[in-house]
Amino acid sequence: QVQLVESGGGLVQPGGSLRLSCAASGIIFRNYRMGWYRQAPGKQRELVAFIYSDGSTNYADSVKGRFTISRDNPKNTVFLQMNILKAEDTAVYYCRATNGGNNYWGQGTQVTVSS
């Protein structure tokens, strides 16, 4: 039984902040690299950020300097801190866990940035 559960989405004004969480169960969390993806209506899903077991990170150019990905291995949780949010950040945000041999997705959490 593998489960990834996202939380923390909601409605926020432009320039505001949100922190997303993804709680994983059923996997050896420390052995997985974790990622956040997003998909806006009518658009393809895109990578937002990745974090590896050693803490190294990767970000899409569109969010560099505004978003921060982190992980808490004892709590089997990955976070996405989103600052200076823009209307174009509006999307469903998905959590992903992968170790090369396995690939799992959460069901997503809605983030809406609007005045």
C-alpha positions in Angstrom: 0.0 0.0 0.0 1.7 3.2 -1.3 0.0 6.5 -0.6 1.1 10.2 -1.3 -1.3 12.7 0.2 -0.9 16.4 -0.7 -2.2 19.2 1.5 -1.9 23.0 1.9 -3.4 24.2 -1.3 -6.0 27.0 -1.4 -6.8 30.5 -2.6 -4.2 33.2 -2.1 -3.7 36.8 -3.5 -0.9 37.6 -5.9 2.3 38.2 -3.9 1.2 35.9 -1.1 2.6 32.6 0.1 1.6 29.0 0.6 3.3 25.9 1.9 2.4 22.5 0.4 3.0 19.2 2.1 3.1 15.7 0.8 3.0 12.8 3.3 4.2 9.5 2.0 3.5 6.0 3.3 4.3 2.5 2.1 7.8 3.3 0.8 11.3 3.6 2.2 11.1 7.3 1.9 14.9 8.1 2.2 15.5 6.0 -0.9 13.2 8.1 -3.1 13.8 11.3 -4.8 10.7 13.5 -4.5 9.2 16.0 -6.9 6.5 18.6 -7.3 4.7 19.0 -10.6 1.8 21.2 -11.6 -0.9 21.2 -14.3 -3.1 24.2 -15.2 -6.4 23.7 -17.1 -5.7 23.0 -20.8 -2.0 22.8 -20.2 0.5 19.8 -19.9 1.9 18.8 -16.6 5.2 20.4 -15.8 8.1 19.8 -13.3 8.2 22.5 -10.6 11.0 21.1 -8.3 12.9 18.0 -7.4 14.8 17.1 -4.2 17.2 14.1 -3.9 18.2 12.0 -1.0 21.3 14.0 -0.3 19.3 17.3 -0.2 20.3 18.6 -3.6 17.5 20.3 -5.5 16.4 21.3 -9.0 13.9 24.0 -10.0 12.0 25.1 -13.0 13.2 28.5 -14.3 9.8 29.9 -13.7 9.9 29.4 -9.9 13.6 29.9 -9.1 14.1 32.3 -6.3 10.4 32.1 -5.3 9.8 28.4 -4.4 11.8 26.2 -2.1 11.5 22.4 -1.9 12.6 20.5 1.3 12.1 17.1 2.9 11.8 15.7 6.4 12.8 12.1 6.2 11.8 11.0 9.7 8.3 12.3 9.0 8.2 10.9 5.4 7.2 14.3 4.2 8.3 16.7 1.4 7.3 20.4 1.3 7.1 23.1 -1.2 7.3 26.7 0.1 5.8 29.0 -2.5 6.5 32.8 -2.1 5.7 35.8 -4.3 2.9 33.9 -5.9 1.7 34.9 -9.4 -1.6 34.3 -11.2 0.3 32.0 -13.6 1.2 29.7 -10.6 -2.5 28.7 -10.5 -2.6 24.9 -11.1 -3.2 21.5 -9.5 0.1 20.6 -7.7 1.1 16.9 -7.6 3.6 15.1 -5.5 5.8 12.4 -7.1 8.1 9.7 -5.6 10.5 7.8 -7.7 13.6 5.6 -7.2 14.2 4.5 -10.8 12.4 1.2 -10.4 9.1 2.6 -8.9 7.0 5.7 -9.6 4.1 7.0 -7.6 1.9 10.0 -7.7 -0.4 11.8 -5.3 -3.9 13.0 -6.3 -3.1 16.7 -6.3 -4.0 19.8 -4.4 -5.5 23.0 -6.0 -3.6 26.3 -5.8 -5.4 29.4 -7.0 -3.7 32.8 -7.1 -6.2 35.6 -7.7 -7.2 39.0 -6.4 
